[in-house]
């Protein structure tokens, strides 16, 4: 079979193959430098799963994801989390911007 290549060689090969995509953030400022936004979105459910082992029901997992999504969206829109939660528990929730 083929000879196994080093990690560095394989990385260089992938950089050459995807050169346009790897450096796209330099030419197009709408493209983020990293994919941290995607990684952060997955982190909270994974931490929850690690601590409790699992979600007890599918409905519980769905509710968790909806609540986290709303909180993340409101935070990105500049709302303070304490105010968001206080208003939600007082029956006056902040509506998500369209």
OpenMM code with the backbone's topology and positions (N, CA, C; nanometers):
from openmm import Vec3, app, unit

residues = "UNK UNK UNK UNK UNK UNK UNK UNK UNK UNK UNK UNK UNK UNK UNK UNK UNK UNK UNK UNK UNK UNK UNK UNK UNK UNK UNK UNK UNK UNK UNK UNK UNK UNK UNK UNK UNK UNK UNK UNK UNK UNK UNK UNK UNK UNK UNK UNK UNK UNK UNK UNK UNK UNK UNK UNK UNK UNK UNK UNK UNK UNK UNK UNK UNK UNK UNK UNK UNK UNK UNK UNK UNK UNK UNK UNK UNK UNK UNK UNK UNK UNK UNK UNK UNK UNK UNK UNK UNK UNK UNK UNK UNK UNK UNK UNK UNK UNK".split()
positions = [
    Vec3(0.0801, -0.1188, 0.0000),
    Vec3(0.0000, 0.0000, 0.0000),
    Vec3(0.0845, 0.1252, 0.0000),
    Vec3(0.0173, 0.2397, 0.0001),
    Vec3(0.0898, 0.3672, -0.0012),
    Vec3(0.1662, 0.3898, 0.1290),
    Vec3(0.2756, 0.4642, 0.1181),
    Vec3(0.3579, 0.4961, 0.2342),
    Vec3(0.2848, 0.6012, 0.3179),
    Vec3(0.2823, 0.5809, 0.4496),
    Vec3(0.2169, 0.6764, 0.5391),
    Vec3(0.2983, 0.8050, 0.5438),
    Vec3(0.2285, 0.9170, 0.5295),
    Vec3(0.2940, 1.0474, 0.5304),
    Vec3(0.2894, 1.1076, 0.6709),
    Vec3(0.3756, 1.2052, 0.6941),
    Vec3(0.3781, 1.2727, 0.8239),
    Vec3(0.2566, 1.3646, 0.8375),
    Vec3(0.2254, 1.4000, 0.9614),
    Vec3(0.1151, 1.4918, 0.9889),
    Vec3(0.1407, 1.6258, 0.9193),
    Vec3(0.2643, 1.6743, 0.9266),
    Vec3(0.2989, 1.8028, 0.8644),
    Vec3(0.2789, 1.7977, 0.7131),
    Vec3(0.3198, 1.6884, 0.6513),
    Vec3(0.3037, 1.6748, 0.5063),
    Vec3(0.1560, 1.6729, 0.4682),
    Vec3(0.0767, 1.5980, 0.5431),
    Vec3(-0.0672, 1.5913, 0.5153),
    Vec3(-0.1339, 1.7272, 0.5333),
    Vec3(-0.0909, 1.8036, 0.6342),
    Vec3(-0.1454, 1.9373, 0.6562),
    Vec3(-0.1100, 2.0291, 0.5390),
    Vec3(0.0147, 2.0241, 0.4950),
    Vec3(0.0582, 2.1040, 0.3806),
    Vec3(-0.0224, 2.0682, 0.2559),
    Vec3(-0.0450, 1.9393, 0.2372),
    Vec3(-0.1225, 1.8934, 0.1217),
    Vec3(-0.2655, 1.9492, 0.1255),
    Vec3(-0.3261, 1.9486, 0.2436),
    Vec3(-0.4624, 2.0013, 0.2581),
    Vec3(-0.4644, 2.1531, 0.2395),
    Vec3(-0.3630, 2.2237, 0.2892),
    Vec3(-0.3546, 2.3686, 0.2686),
    Vec3(-0.3471, 2.4008, 0.1192),
    Vec3(-0.2685, 2.3239, 0.0461),
    Vec3(-0.2578, 2.3472, -0.0983),
    Vec3(-0.3902, 2.3177, -0.1682),
    Vec3(-0.4558, 2.2102, -0.1278),
    Vec3(-0.5824, 2.1699, -0.1887),
    Vec3(-0.6922, 2.2729, -0.1633),
    Vec3(-0.6939, 2.3300, -0.0421),
    Vec3(-0.7989, 2.4245, -0.0025),
    Vec3(-0.7445, 2.5658, 0.0184),
    Vec3(-0.6412, 2.6034, -0.0555),
    Vec3(-0.5745, 2.7331, -0.0353),
    Vec3(-0.6721, 2.8505, -0.0425),
    Vec3(-0.7621, 2.8495, -0.1383),
    Vec3(-0.8569, 2.9611, -0.1513),
    Vec3(-0.9462, 2.9730, -0.0291),
    Vec3(-0.9926, 2.8617, 0.0237),
    Vec3(-1.0829, 2.8633, 0.1392),
    Vec3(-1.0081, 2.8955, 0.2686),
    Vec3(-0.8848, 2.8483, 0.2813),
    Vec3(-0.8083, 2.8676, 0.4048),
    Vec3(-0.7829, 3.0158, 0.4320),
    Vec3(-0.7564, 3.0917, 0.3295),
    Vec3(-0.7234, 3.2336, 0.3461),
    Vec3(-0.8354, 3.3274, 0.3014),
    Vec3(-0.9549, 3.2757, 0.2807),
    Vec3(-1.0670, 3.3567, 0.2341),
    Vec3(-1.0991, 3.4718, 0.3289),
    Vec3(-1.0794, 3.4511, 0.4593),
    Vec3(-1.1113, 3.5556, 0.5578),
    Vec3(-1.0304, 3.6832, 0.5355),
    Vec3(-0.9152, 3.6738, 0.4680),
    Vec3(-0.8330, 3.7923, 0.4412),
    Vec3(-0.8998, 3.8820, 0.3368),
    Vec3(-0.9547, 3.8211, 0.2325),
    Vec3(-1.0164, 3.8979, 0.1240),
    Vec3(-1.1617, 3.9332, 0.1524),
    Vec3(-1.2326, 3.8466, 0.2243),
    Vec3(-1.3752, 3.8675, 0.2505),
    Vec3(-1.3959, 3.8810, 0.4007),
    Vec3(-1.4193, 4.0033, 0.4465),
    Vec3(-1.4314, 4.0286, 0.5903),
    Vec3(-1.5601, 3.9735, 0.6503),
    Vec3(-1.6516, 3.9249, 0.5668),
    Vec3(-1.7731, 3.8607, 0.6176),
    Vec3(-1.7441, 3.7180, 0.6643),
    Vec3(-1.6303, 3.6633, 0.6225),
    Vec3(-1.5913, 3.5276, 0.6613),
    Vec3(-1.5135, 3.5352, 0.7920),
    Vec3(-1.5588, 3.4617, 0.8960),
    Vec3(-1.4877, 3.4672, 1.0243),
    Vec3(-1.3498, 3.4019, 1.0162),
    Vec3(-1.2594, 3.4500, 1.1005),
    Vec3(-1.1228, 3.3973, 1.1070),
    Vec3(-1.1219, 3.2519, 1.1536),
    Vec3(-1.2107, 3.2185, 1.2460),
    Vec3(-1.2194, 3.0815, 1.2983),
    Vec3(-1.3639, 3.0345, 1.2935),
    Vec3(-1.3852, 2.9083, 1.3277),
    Vec3(-1.5218, 2.8563, 1.3362),
    Vec3(-1.5648, 2.8461, 1.4826),
    Vec3(-1.5107, 2.9345, 1.5668),
    Vec3(-1.5427, 2.9307, 1.7098),
    Vec3(-1.6910, 2.9451, 1.7380),
    Vec3(-1.7642, 3.0190, 1.6549),
    Vec3(-1.9078, 3.0351, 1.6768),
    Vec3(-1.9758, 2.8988, 1.6715),
    Vec3(-1.9397, 2.8192, 1.5732),
    Vec3(-1.9967, 2.6850, 1.5623),
    Vec3(-1.9559, 2.5958, 1.6783),
    Vec3(-1.8304, 2.6060, 1.7186),
    Vec3(-1.7824, 2.5245, 1.8300),
    Vec3(-1.8495, 2.5644, 1.9609),
    Vec3(-1.8691, 2.6946, 1.9815),
    Vec3(-1.9353, 2.7408, 2.1038),
    Vec3(-2.0801, 2.6951, 2.1096),
    Vec3(-2.1455, 2.6896, 1.9950),
    Vec3(-2.2857, 2.6474, 1.9917),
    Vec3(-2.3010, 2.5028, 2.0375),
    Vec3(-2.2015, 2.4205, 2.0103),
    Vec3(-2.2083, 2.2791, 2.0467),
    Vec3(-2.1576, 2.2548, 2.1886),
    Vec3(-2.0793, 2.3458, 2.2411),
    Vec3(-2.0139, 2.3234, 2.3701),
    Vec3(-2.1115, 2.3041, 2.4864),
    Vec3(-2.2113, 2.3914, 2.5016),
    Vec3(-2.3014, 2.3843, 2.6160),
    Vec3(-2.3766, 2.2508, 2.6240),
    Vec3(-2.4367, 2.2025, 2.5154),
    Vec3(-2.5017, 2.0707, 2.5255),
    Vec3(-2.4031, 1.9592, 2.5616),
    Vec3(-2.2790, 1.9680, 2.5124),
    Vec3(-2.1798, 1.8654, 2.5453),
    Vec3(-2.1415, 1.8721, 2.6929),
    Vec3(-2.1284, 1.9919, 2.7481),
    Vec3(-2.0977, 2.0060, 2.8909),
    Vec3(-2.2129, 1.9503, 2.9733),
    Vec3(-2.3359, 1.9836, 2.9348),
    Vec3(-2.4546, 1.9323, 3.0043),
    Vec3(-2.4557, 1.7804, 2.9999),
    Vec3(-2.4270, 1.7243, 2.8844),
    Vec3(-2.4246, 1.5788, 2.8692),
    Vec3(-2.3136, 1.5181, 2.9552),
    Vec3(-2.1988, 1.5824, 2.9607),
    Vec3(-2.0861, 1.5314, 3.0388),
    Vec3(-2.1187, 1.5299, 3.1878),
    Vec3(-2.1850, 1.6359, 3.2358),
    Vec3(-2.2159, 1.6465, 3.3782),
    Vec3(-2.3235, 1.5471, 3.4195),
    Vec3(-2.4338, 1.5436, 3.3441),
    Vec3(-2.5461, 1.4583, 3.3851),
    Vec3(-2.5449, 1.3224, 3.3169),
    Vec3(-2.4614, 1.3054, 3.2169),
    Vec3(-2.4551, 1.1775, 3.1471),
    Vec3(-2.5456, 1.1722, 3.0259),
    Vec3(-2.6608, 1.2361, 3.0347),
    Vec3(-2.7544, 1.2357, 2.9224),
    Vec3(-2.8728, 1.3260, 2.9538),
    Vec3(-2.9563, 1.3451, 2.8544),
    Vec3(-3.0857, 1.4083, 2.8767),
    Vec3(-3.1829, 1.2951, 2.9068),
    Vec3(-3.2734, 1.3142, 3.0003),
    Vec3(-3.3650, 1.2069, 3.0392),
    Vec3(-3.4695, 1.1773, 2.9333),
    Vec3(-3.5107, 1.2811, 2.8589),
    Vec3(-3.6108, 1.2614, 2.7540),
    Vec3(-3.5720, 1.3420, 2.6311),
    Vec3(-3.6294, 1.3045, 2.5184),
    Vec3(-3.6080, 1.3805, 2.3956),
    Vec3(-3.6661, 1.5207, 2.4124),
    Vec3(-3.7828, 1.5297, 2.4758),
    Vec3(-3.8449, 1.6602, 2.4992),
    Vec3(-3.7546, 1.7492, 2.5847),
    Vec3(-3.6913, 1.6916, 2.6862),
    Vec3(-3.5991, 1.7680, 2.7701),
    Vec3(-3.4812, 1.8206, 2.6898),
    Vec3(-3.4279, 1.7381, 2.5996),
    Vec3(-3.3169, 1.7809, 2.5144),
    Vec3(-3.3616, 1.8925, 2.4202),
    Vec3(-3.4817, 1.8761, 2.3629),
    Vec3(-3.5337, 1.9786, 2.2722),
    Vec3(-3.5554, 2.1109, 2.3456),
    Vec3(-3.6146, 2.1047, 2.4644),
    Vec3(-3.6375, 2.2265, 2.5431),
    Vec3(-3.5059, 2.2952, 2.5773),
    Vec3(-3.4072, 2.2175, 2.6180),
    Vec3(-3.2756, 2.2715, 2.6504),
    Vec3(-3.2184, 2.3466, 2.5300),
    Vec3(-3.2253, 2.2843, 2.4131),
    Vec3(-3.1689, 2.3454, 2.2923),
    Vec3(-3.2430, 2.4729, 2.2526),
    Vec3(-3.3753, 2.4738, 2.2646),
    Vec3(-3.4530, 2.5935, 2.2305),
    Vec3(-3.4181, 2.7078, 2.3253),
    Vec3(-3.4133, 2.6786, 2.4543),
    Vec3(-3.3815, 2.7825, 2.5534),
    Vec3(-3.2407, 2.8368, 2.5306),
    Vec3(-3.1433, 2.7479, 2.5100),
    Vec3(-3.0052, 2.7915, 2.4858),
    Vec3(-2.9962, 2.8757, 2.3592),
    Vec3(-3.0667, 2.8340, 2.2552),
    Vec3(-3.0647, 2.9075, 2.1294),
    Vec3(-3.1195, 3.0489, 2.1477),
    Vec3(-3.2309, 3.0605, 2.2190),
    Vec3(-3.2903, 3.1928, 2.2437),
    Vec3(-3.1962, 3.2799, 2.3261),
    Vec3(-3.1387, 3.2234, 2.4315),
    Vec3(-3.0463, 3.3008, 2.5152),
    Vec3(-2.9237, 3.3456, 2.4359),
    Vec3(-2.8681, 3.2557, 2.3545),
    Vec3(-2.7516, 3.2920, 2.2731),
    Vec3(-2.7858, 3.4031, 2.1746),
    Vec3(-2.9032, 3.3928, 2.1117),
    Vec3(-2.9449, 3.4949, 2.0155),
    Vec3(-2.9619, 3.6304, 2.0829),
    Vec3(-3.0285, 3.6317, 2.1982),
    Vec3(-3.0481, 3.7574, 2.2704),
    Vec3(-2.9148, 3.8175, 2.3149),
    Vec3(-2.8225, 3.7323, 2.3589),
    Vec3(-2.6895, 3.7807, 2.3982),
    Vec3(-2.6187, 3.8436, 2.2782),
    Vec3(-2.6277, 3.7789, 2.1612),
    Vec3(-2.5637, 3.8321, 2.0403),
    Vec3(-2.6287, 3.9623, 1.9953),
    Vec3(-2.7556, 3.9816, 2.0317),
    Vec3(-2.8251, 4.1060, 1.9986),
    Vec3(-2.7962, 4.2157, 2.1009),
    Vec3(-2.7112, 4.1847, 2.2005),
    Vec3(-2.6671, 4.2858, 2.2954),
    Vec3(-2.7460, 4.2942, 2.4244),
    Vec3(-2.8357, 4.2016, 2.4484),
    Vec3(-2.9139, 4.2027, 2.5721),
    Vec3(-2.8332, 4.1413, 2.6867),
    Vec3(-2.8477, 4.1954, 2.8063),
    Vec3(-2.7837, 4.1391, 2.9247),
    Vec3(-2.8617, 4.0176, 2.9735),
    Vec3(-2.7916, 3.9118, 3.0066),
    Vec3(-2.8585, 3.7874, 3.0450),
    Vec3(-2.9404, 3.8011, 3.1728),
    Vec3(-2.8915, 3.8778, 3.2687),
    Vec3(-2.9669, 3.8954, 3.3929),
    Vec3(-3.1017, 3.9613, 3.3646),
    Vec3(-3.1008, 4.0641, 3.2815),
    Vec3(-3.2252, 4.1322, 3.2446),
    Vec3(-3.3172, 4.0385, 3.1661),
    Vec3(-3.2613, 3.9635, 3.0730),
    Vec3(-3.3404, 3.8686, 2.9930),
    Vec3(-3.4105, 3.7685, 3.0834),
    Vec3(-3.3363, 3.7073, 3.1752),
    Vec3(-3.3944, 3.6057, 3.2639),
    Vec3(-3.4941, 3.6672, 3.3620),
    Vec3(-3.4597, 3.7829, 3.4167),
    Vec3(-3.5505, 3.8494, 3.5107),
    Vec3(-3.6848, 3.8785, 3.4431),
    Vec3(-3.6795, 3.9340, 3.3235),
    Vec3(-3.8032, 3.9653, 3.2517),
    Vec3(-3.8806, 3.8392, 3.2150),
    Vec3(-3.8111, 3.7336, 3.1763),
    Vec3(-3.8799, 3.6083, 3.1411),
    Vec3(-3.9538, 3.5522, 3.2616),
    Vec3(-3.8892, 3.5512, 3.3773),
    Vec3(-3.9528, 3.4966, 3.4977),
    Vec3(-4.0629, 3.5875, 3.5521),
    Vec3(-4.0615, 3.7148, 3.5138),
    Vec3(-4.1670, 3.8074, 3.5555),
    Vec3(-4.2800, 3.8162, 3.4529),
    Vec3(-4.2765, 3.7307, 3.3514),
    Vec3(-4.3843, 3.7271, 3.2529),
    Vec3(-4.3774, 3.8343, 3.1464),
    Vec3(-4.2613, 3.8971, 3.1292),
    Vec3(-4.2437, 4.0033, 3.0302),
    Vec3(-4.1199, 3.9730, 2.9449),
    Vec3(-4.1213, 3.8613, 2.8707),
    Vec3(-4.0003, 3.8213, 2.7976),
    Vec3(-3.9658, 3.9175, 2.6846),
    Vec3(-3.8381, 3.9294, 2.6577),
    Vec3(-3.7903, 4.0092, 2.5448),
    Vec3(-3.8124, 3.9262, 2.4188),
    Vec3(-3.8683, 3.9867, 2.3179),
    Vec3(-3.8928, 3.9176, 2.1912),
    Vec3(-3.7656, 3.9186, 2.1069),
    Vec3(-3.7403, 3.8066, 2.0404),
    Vec3(-3.6252, 3.7989, 1.9513),
    Vec3(-3.6474, 3.8904, 1.8321),
    Vec3(-3.5446, 3.9647, 1.7932),
    Vec3(-3.5536, 4.0500, 1.6742),
    Vec3(-3.5583, 3.9616, 1.5504),
    Vec3(-3.6305, 4.0046, 1.4520),
    Vec3(-3.6457, 3.9260, 1.3284),
    Vec3(-3.5193, 3.9243, 1.2468),
] * unit.nanometer
topology = app.Topology()
chain = topology.addChain("A")
for resn in residues:
    res = topology.addResidue(resn, chain)
    for name in ("N", "CA", "C"):
        topology.addAtom(name, app.Element.getBySymbol(name[0]), res)
